[in-house]
Amino acid sequence: MFGNFSYYNPTKLYFGDESLNFLKDELKNYGPVVLLNYGSGSVKRNGIYDQVVAILKEAGKTIVENSGVMTNPTLEKLREGVKIARENEVDLILALGGGSVCDYSKAVAASVYYEGDYWDQFWLKQQNPAEGQRLLPVGCILTMAGTGSEMNAGTVITDAEHTFKVGHVFDSRLMPKFSILNPKFTMTVPENQMKAGIYDIMNHIMEQYFSDFDDNTSDYLSEGLMRSVIHSSRIAVRNPQDYEARSNIMWTATWALNTLIGLGKKEDWMVHMIGHSVGAWTHAPHGYALASVSMAYYRRAMKNGLPKFVRFAKNVWNISGDGMTDEQIAKAGLQALRAWMLEIGLPLTISEIGATEDMIAGITDTTVIYPAGYLNLSKEDVAEILKESL
């Protein structure tokens, strides 16, 4: 394990079917005004909103509501949230919902006390707030497993006007102060959102796993997490009310992207970068956009990362490899991944989620390219991957 790193994660987690009971204790640490961010209203229909509001009122908090946070939070919605937080002098932002609401809440928290153009500074220029800038604290009450946003400093915002979706991982100051993870809450989301979240988890792990060739402890952790999500996903798809499966999926999602398994790794986030752009153009659930481009991307990456893809096939998919070449073993691993994706009902092409051939140029143009684990892509490479994914 050759990398040099430091590790710090300040988020306090409460996990389990009674975890919401701890909210009242956390609220004692913050001032009287709470900005409650949530989505389109499903939390009201399923009763979770009422439970949270009752606890906030019992704690004597003034509740400022900001509803309508969408699956891919927009720059326009971010500006609305910043305006609300400023006008009401908010002391705590409480995110009630899935990863998009958590992402959005961190984005608002970073921007409220920034005096310049926060979109340009934090997302376009990828800068962090200055050391002296005030940042609002964020707490998350999670209703969907997938993004890991409950224990990281990541945010993703879409400039809808320019069809441009971009993420920024802030420093540890923007990590949630606490997150409440009740697996029963995840049973309230639609089945397609559950499936999208499952693949988001798997892809988070793969994008940290498929880089480098050294004997890295992080890779052993990743293999265990991947095996866990594969096993639990099969149970959850058959029976979405299976608490054990949903709890394991939720816990795996947290550890898939709380920075632990990326330590000492180069990492490779290009499936996410291409997926972000596909999502901006199609408005598909994030996990579906990732699934739709994964096979074309990993077939290409396999050529340069063959030893790791062989390990993936053997250690994650139990392919023995007897009598097979390394390339055959690696291809069998990718075929097993594809079969699992079909088994749980994920899209394998961008056309399945609404992309058309005439969108490819625009999707390519708005794809952010980063150095990757085994590939250094050009815009032409991205276009080829998209064409192969049609």
Legacy VTK file of the C-alpha trace (Angstrom):
# vtk DataFile Version 3.0
C-alpha trace
ASCII
DATASET POLYDATA
POINTS 390 float
0.000 0.000 0.000
2.067 2.862 -1.358
-0.100 5.980 -0.952
0.370 8.711 1.629
-2.772 10.124 3.207
-4.492 11.550 6.242
-7.946 10.442 7.322
-10.580 12.328 9.261
-14.336 11.879 9.225
-16.292 13.962 11.736
-19.824 12.734 10.947
-21.687 11.073 13.801
-24.013 8.280 12.664
-27.169 6.931 14.281
-28.237 3.657 12.679
-31.238 1.391 13.091
-35.016 1.362 13.265
-34.992 3.542 16.402
-32.323 5.978 15.212
-34.703 8.944 14.813
-35.042 8.995 18.603
-31.559 10.522 18.792
-32.550 13.644 16.856
-33.809 15.437 19.954
-30.397 15.049 21.616
-28.549 16.411 18.566
-30.831 19.449 18.321
-29.587 20.672 21.699
-26.268 21.533 20.044
-27.696 24.106 17.631
-29.533 27.427 17.632
-33.274 27.951 17.390
-33.835 28.259 13.607
-33.786 25.089 11.503
-34.023 25.034 7.715
-35.819 21.821 6.764
-35.001 20.792 3.194
-36.988 17.993 1.564
-38.245 16.834 -1.820
-41.536 16.687 -3.628
-43.663 15.527 -0.718
-43.221 11.765 -0.396
-41.931 12.297 3.149
-45.308 13.843 3.945
-47.268 10.977 2.424
-45.312 8.310 4.272
-45.430 10.059 7.645
-41.687 10.662 8.131
-42.128 14.425 7.812
-44.676 14.465 10.643
-42.325 12.531 12.916
-39.457 14.925 12.268
-41.546 18.080 12.642
-42.954 16.822 15.937
-39.421 16.365 17.289
-38.369 19.814 16.068
-41.386 21.459 17.700
-40.851 19.557 20.939
-37.284 20.900 20.954
-38.632 24.451 20.591
-37.157 25.046 17.148
-38.416 27.547 14.607
-38.901 25.581 11.386
-38.221 27.184 8.018
-39.289 24.878 5.194
-37.738 24.512 1.764
-39.556 21.836 -0.214
-39.248 20.697 -3.800
-35.589 19.668 -3.818
-35.422 17.600 -6.992
-33.529 14.418 -7.882
-30.848 16.467 -9.659
-30.781 19.722 -7.651
-30.504 22.749 -9.908
-28.533 25.957 -9.619
-31.827 27.842 -9.530
-32.961 25.748 -6.550
-29.612 26.304 -4.847
-30.033 30.049 -5.150
-33.522 29.759 -3.700
-32.221 27.810 -0.699
-29.397 30.279 -0.083
-31.878 33.167 -0.158
-34.183 31.428 2.343
-31.297 30.626 4.697
-29.980 34.183 4.585
-33.344 35.848 5.126
-34.183 33.621 8.121
-30.718 33.600 9.727
-30.716 29.810 9.901
-28.686 28.000 12.577
-28.923 24.418 11.267
-29.821 22.856 7.930
-31.667 19.553 8.262
-31.860 17.430 5.127
-34.821 15.060 5.036
-34.671 12.766 2.020
-32.235 10.958 -0.223
-28.756 11.805 -1.384
-29.880 14.686 -3.566
-31.387 16.500 -0.574
-28.221 15.857 1.459
-26.015 17.067 -1.408
-28.167 20.135 -1.851
-28.112 20.965 1.858
-24.306 20.917 1.941
-24.254 23.154 -1.129
-26.514 25.670 0.617
-24.407 25.431 3.780
-21.264 26.324 1.848
-22.836 29.207 -0.047
-24.916 31.183 2.475
-22.032 33.243 3.847
-19.956 33.449 0.673
-20.095 37.008 -0.628
-19.150 36.344 -4.241
-20.428 34.034 -6.971
-20.549 30.701 -5.143
-21.429 28.743 -8.300
-18.305 30.026 -10.048
-16.045 29.667 -7.006
-17.115 26.307 -5.597
-18.343 24.357 -8.625
-16.779 25.835 -11.747
-13.411 26.639 -10.150
-13.632 23.739 -7.651
-12.406 25.865 -4.743
-13.193 25.349 -1.053
-14.476 28.082 1.256
-11.774 30.188 2.890
-10.702 29.127 6.374
-12.429 32.060 8.011
-15.756 31.739 6.187
-18.760 30.755 8.273
-20.367 27.476 7.198
-23.771 26.328 8.362
-23.929 22.914 10.037
-25.861 20.153 8.270
-27.685 17.134 9.644
-29.169 14.388 7.438
-32.177 12.129 7.938
-31.804 9.639 5.128
-34.732 8.075 3.277
-32.829 6.467 0.388
-29.584 4.499 0.304
-27.082 5.048 -2.480
-25.062 8.224 -2.601
-23.160 8.019 0.694
-23.848 11.746 1.019
-24.724 11.211 4.673
-21.020 10.786 5.548
-19.081 12.757 2.963
-18.619 16.325 1.776
-19.803 15.779 -1.782
-22.340 17.915 -3.613
-23.714 17.733 -7.159
-25.555 20.654 -8.762
-27.040 20.991 -12.253
-27.034 24.193 -14.270
-30.237 23.372 -16.148
-29.940 26.387 -18.434
-26.668 25.073 -19.871
-27.394 21.333 -19.366
-24.299 21.029 -17.183
-24.115 18.843 -14.082
-21.035 19.108 -11.893
-19.987 17.785 -8.509
-17.637 19.221 -5.944
-16.269 17.393 -2.927
-15.652 20.000 -0.247
-13.240 19.572 2.635
-14.256 17.900 5.904
-15.870 21.088 7.276
-18.863 20.438 5.007
-19.412 16.855 6.115
-22.727 16.438 7.952
-22.380 16.884 11.692
-24.729 13.951 12.193
-26.778 11.579 10.071
-29.733 9.407 11.010
-30.013 6.132 9.085
-33.235 4.207 9.594
-33.434 1.336 7.063
-37.232 1.308 7.366
-37.329 4.792 5.836
-35.697 3.442 2.668
-38.631 1.072 2.183
-40.825 4.060 1.318
-39.035 4.942 -1.946
-40.223 3.613 -5.337
-38.608 0.407 -6.597
-36.771 2.157 -9.438
-35.136 4.515 -6.939
-34.065 1.574 -4.804
-32.465 -0.078 -7.846
-30.783 3.150 -8.919
-29.369 3.534 -5.427
-28.052 -0.028 -5.430
-26.069 0.569 -8.586
-24.819 3.919 -7.332
-23.347 2.046 -4.359
-21.736 -0.591 -6.561
-20.284 1.992 -8.900
-18.873 4.097 -6.073
-16.922 1.055 -4.952
-15.768 0.104 -8.450
-14.522 3.606 -9.237
-12.208 3.431 -6.230
-11.307 -0.225 -6.773
-10.310 -0.060 -10.453
-7.085 1.882 -10.060
-3.517 0.899 -9.169
-2.052 -2.588 -8.933
-0.454 -2.586 -5.469
-1.589 -4.852 -2.634
-3.920 -2.344 -1.020
-6.030 -2.986 2.087
-8.685 -0.730 0.576
-9.223 -3.281 -2.210
-9.952 -6.082 0.245
-12.526 -3.858 1.935
-14.007 -2.986 -1.449
-14.397 -6.627 -2.450
-16.293 -7.375 0.731
-18.574 -4.393 0.236
-19.282 -5.375 -3.371
-20.134 -8.946 -2.378
-22.440 -7.588 0.313
-24.388 -5.285 -1.999
-24.710 -8.006 -4.661
-26.095 -10.468 -2.122
-28.459 -8.019 -0.423
-29.677 -6.506 -3.696
-30.953 -9.859 -4.899
-32.971 -10.270 -1.719
-34.281 -6.686 -1.765
-35.433 -6.895 -5.379
-37.435 -10.021 -4.567
-38.756 -8.569 -1.317
-38.279 -4.794 -0.877
-39.601 -5.076 2.702
-36.772 -7.360 3.858
-35.287 -5.317 6.709
-31.992 -7.183 6.899
-31.278 -6.732 3.190
-32.274 -3.066 3.214
-30.204 -2.384 6.338
-27.123 -3.991 4.792
-27.606 -1.995 1.601
-27.913 1.209 3.603
-24.793 0.510 5.671
-22.791 -0.512 2.598
-23.790 2.725 0.856
-22.306 4.740 3.701
-18.974 2.922 3.657
-18.815 2.936 -0.130
-18.266 6.688 -0.225
-17.157 8.053 3.123
-13.562 8.251 1.766
-12.310 5.130 3.622
-11.874 2.739 0.692
-10.294 5.395 -1.501
-7.315 5.862 0.809
-4.015 5.250 -0.933
-5.753 4.988 -4.319
-5.631 7.006 -7.547
-9.382 6.381 -8.047
-11.304 6.636 -11.315
-14.480 8.720 -11.452
-15.036 8.867 -15.197
-18.159 6.672 -15.180
-19.598 9.264 -12.825
-18.461 12.156 -15.001
-20.032 10.640 -18.119
-23.073 9.573 -16.087
-23.524 13.106 -14.729
-23.665 14.468 -18.248
-26.060 11.749 -19.408
-28.252 12.516 -16.399
-28.266 16.236 -17.148
-29.535 15.538 -20.667
-32.028 12.769 -19.843
-33.067 13.607 -16.241
-32.707 9.892 -15.464
-32.080 8.719 -11.893
-28.374 9.016 -11.153
-27.770 5.285 -10.692
-29.511 4.506 -13.962
-27.293 6.974 -15.825
-24.219 5.311 -14.338
-25.434 1.825 -15.246
-26.147 2.853 -18.823
-22.502 3.710 -19.596
-20.651 1.312 -17.282
-20.248 -1.711 -19.515
-18.767 0.243 -22.422
-16.407 2.072 -20.080
-15.159 -0.965 -18.177
-14.631 -3.042 -21.318
-12.245 -0.303 -22.412
-10.560 0.044 -19.001
-10.048 -3.726 -18.755
-7.367 -3.661 -21.452
-5.049 -1.527 -19.306
-6.123 -2.853 -15.920
-6.202 -6.567 -16.676
-4.742 -7.859 -13.366
-7.327 -5.958 -11.324
-10.191 -7.119 -13.543
-8.991 -10.713 -13.102
-9.027 -10.173 -9.343
-12.515 -8.659 -9.596
-13.766 -11.735 -11.457
-12.290 -14.172 -8.971
-12.851 -12.411 -5.652
-16.194 -10.716 -6.305
-17.911 -13.105 -8.739
-16.282 -16.424 -7.699
-15.009 -17.229 -11.175
-12.403 -19.971 -10.757
-10.509 -19.253 -13.954
-9.425 -22.864 -14.437
-8.194 -23.376 -17.981
-8.860 -19.724 -18.884
-6.523 -16.963 -19.945
-6.400 -13.775 -17.891
-8.353 -11.954 -20.570
-11.052 -14.634 -20.563
-11.304 -14.453 -16.773
-11.595 -10.659 -16.829
-14.259 -10.780 -19.526
-16.169 -13.385 -17.518
-16.130 -11.010 -14.548
-17.615 -8.208 -16.625
-20.195 -10.611 -18.019
-21.147 -11.566 -14.442
-21.517 -7.862 -13.615
-23.746 -7.399 -16.657
-25.873 -10.430 -15.760
-26.383 -9.111 -12.225
-27.378 -5.695 -13.564
-29.989 -7.337 -15.801
-31.147 -9.545 -12.933
-32.000 -6.610 -10.677
-33.529 -4.566 -13.510
-30.981 -1.899 -14.423
-30.720 -0.204 -17.834
-27.650 -1.189 -19.827
-27.902 1.469 -22.544
-28.410 5.211 -22.626
-31.257 4.811 -25.108
-33.240 2.999 -22.387
-33.201 6.160 -20.274
-34.075 8.571 -23.066
-30.788 9.467 -24.752
-30.704 9.692 -28.533
-27.891 9.713 -31.058
-28.291 13.425 -31.678
-27.599 14.087 -27.977
-24.148 12.484 -28.054
-22.293 15.620 -29.125
-23.902 17.660 -26.332
-23.356 14.963 -23.691
-19.725 14.667 -24.764
-19.176 18.413 -24.672
-20.541 18.718 -21.115
-18.608 15.742 -19.721
-15.861 16.792 -17.322
-12.707 14.734 -17.896
-10.414 13.825 -14.992
-7.285 11.647 -14.934
-8.517 8.074 -14.467
-7.130 4.871 -13.009
-6.308 2.990 -16.187
-7.459 5.427 -18.877
-6.802 9.011 -19.858
-9.804 9.865 -21.985
-10.187 12.419 -24.724
-13.491 13.905 -25.849
-13.349 11.515 -28.794
-13.068 8.578 -26.392
-16.114 9.794 -24.461
-18.103 10.047 -27.688
-17.125 6.480 -28.625
-18.167 5.183 -25.207
-21.532 6.907 -25.584
-22.062 5.497 -29.074
-21.228 2.017 -27.798
-23.733 2.597 -24.969
-26.654 3.513 -27.233
LINES 1 391
390 0 1 2 3 4 5 6 7 8 9 10 11 12 13 14 15 16 17 18 19 20 21 22 23 24 25 26 27 28 29 30 31 32 33 34 35 36 37 38 39 40 41 42 43 44 45 46 47 48 49 50 51 52 53 54 55 56 57 58 59 60 61 62 63 64 65 66 67 68 69 70 71 72 73 74 75 76 77 78 79 80 81 82 83 84 85 86 87 88 89 90 91 92 93 94 95 96 97 98 99 100 101 102 103 104 105 106 107 108 109 110 111 112 113 114 115 116 117 118 119 120 121 122 123 124 125 126 127 128 129 130 131 132 133 134 135 136 137 138 139 140 141 142 143 144 145 146 147 148 149 150 151 152 153 154 155 156 157 158 159 160 161 162 163 164 165 166 167 168 169 170 171 172 173 174 175 176 177 178 179 180 181 182 183 184 185 186 187 188 189 190 191 192 193 194 195 196 197 198 199 200 201 202 203 204 205 206 207 208 209 210 211 212 213 214 215 216 217 218 219 220 221 222 223 224 225 226 227 228 229 230 231 232 233 234 235 236 237 238 239 240 241 242 243 244 245 246 247 248 249 250 251 252 253 254 255 256 257 258 259 260 261 262 263 264 265 266 267 268 269 270 271 272 273 274 275 276 277 278 279 280 281 282 283 284 285 286 287 288 289 290 291 292 293 294 295 296 297 298 299 300 301 302 303 304 305 306 307 308 309 310 311 312 313 314 315 316 317 318 319 320 321 322 323 324 325 326 327 328 329 330 331 332 333 334 335 336 337 338 339 340 341 342 343 344 345 346 347 348 349 350 351 352 353 354 355 356 357 358 359 360 361 362 363 364 365 366 367 368 369 370 371 372 373 374 375 376 377 378 379 380 381 382 383 384 385 386 387 388 389
